[in-house]
Amino acid sequence: GIDLSEVAAFGDWHNDLPMLEAAGHAVIMGNAPPELVRSVHNPRLIRTGPNDGTGIVDALAKLGLL
């Protein structure tokens, strides 16, 4: 019952591309390859730090969820 515009998807690899484009908020982790960043066509794209640091927490804060 949740609209995709309300969903935040986190990804760092090419297999995440469909999910990142479908979600209302696309969050690309800092360790993602540059080709992935160029491939995502989502107006609500957020770049954050790597997945082995505080990247997810930083993105949640940018989204106003923390």
C-alpha positions in Angstrom: 0.0 0.0 0.0 3.0 2.4 -0.2 3.4 4.4 -3.3 6.8 4.1 -5.0 7.3 7.8 -4.8 7.5 7.4 -1.0 10.3 4.7 -1.2 14.0 5.2 -0.9 16.2 2.7 -2.6 19.9 2.3 -1.7 22.3 0.8 -4.3 25.9 0.5 -5.2 26.1 -1.8 -8.2 24.7 -2.2 -11.8 22.1 -4.7 -10.7 20.5 -2.0 -8.6 19.7 0.2 -11.5 16.0 -0.8 -12.1 15.3 -0.4 -8.3 17.0 3.0 -8.2 15.0 4.3 -11.2 11.7 3.0 -9.9 12.0 4.4 -6.3 10.9 7.9 -5.4 14.4 8.6 -3.9 17.5 7.0 -5.3 20.5 6.8 -3.0 23.8 5.8 -4.6 26.5 4.7 -2.2 29.9 6.4 -2.5 31.6 3.1 -3.5 29.4 2.8 -6.6 31.2 2.8 -9.9 30.9 6.1 -11.9 29.1 4.3 -14.7 26.2 3.5 -12.3 25.9 7.1 -11.3 25.7 8.3 -14.9 23.1 5.6 -15.7 20.6 6.5 -13.0 17.9 8.8 -14.3 16.0 9.7 -11.1 15.3 13.4 -10.3 15.6 12.7 -6.6 19.1 11.2 -6.8 21.3 11.4 -3.7 25.0 10.6 -3.5 26.2 9.5 -0.1 29.3 8.0 1.5 30.4 4.4 1.1 28.5 1.4 2.4 31.3 0.6 4.9 30.9 3.9 6.7 28.1 6.2 7.6 26.7 6.5 4.1 23.3 5.1 4.9 22.9 7.2 8.1 24.0 10.3 6.2 21.4 9.6 3.4 18.6 9.0 5.9 19.5 12.4 7.5 19.4 14.1 4.1 15.9 12.6 3.6 14.8 14.0 6.9 14.3 10.5 8.4 16.7 10.9 11.3 
